[in-house]
C-alpha cells in the first residue's frame, strides 16, 4: 500500500481541503451571528 504524504500539520492534502471547507463554513456562521448580535444591540441601545 502506498504511503500518503503528509504536511507539517500531519494532514494529507485531502484532509486539509476537507478541514478548510468546514472551517470556512463555521467561520462564516460565526461572523453572521456576531453581526446579527451587534445589529440587535445597536437597535436596543445605540452606542454612537
C-alpha positions in Angstrom: 0.0 0.0 0.0 1.3 3.4 -0.9 2.3 5.8 1.9 0.4 9.1 1.6 2.4 12.3 2.0 1.6 14.5 5.0 2.3 18.1 5.7 3.7 19.7 8.8 0.2 19.7 10.3 0.1 15.9 9.8 -2.9 16.1 7.4 -3.0 14.8 3.9 -3.9 17.2 1.0 -7.5 15.7 1.0 -7.9 16.1 4.8 -6.6 19.6 4.7 -9.1 20.6 2.0 -11.9 19.0 3.9 -10.9 20.8 7.1 -10.6 24.1 5.3 -14.1 23.8 3.8 -15.6 23.0 7.3 -13.6 25.9 8.8 -14.9 28.4 6.2 -18.5 27.2 6.9 -18.2 27.6 10.7 -16.3 30.9 10.5 -19.0 32.3 8.2 -21.7 31.2 10.6 -19.8 32.8 13.5 -19.4 36.1 11.6 -23.1 36.2 10.7 -24.2 35.5 14.3 -21.8 38.2 15.5 -23.1 40.8 13.0 -26.7 39.9 13.9 -25.9 40.3 17.6 -24.3 43.7 17.0 -27.3 44.9 15.0 -29.7 43.8 17.7 -27.6 45.5 20.4 -27.4 48.6 18.3 -31.2 48.6 17.9 -31.6 48.2 21.6 -29.0 50.7 22.8 -27.1 52.7 20.2 -23.5 53.5 21.2 -23.0 56.5 18.9 
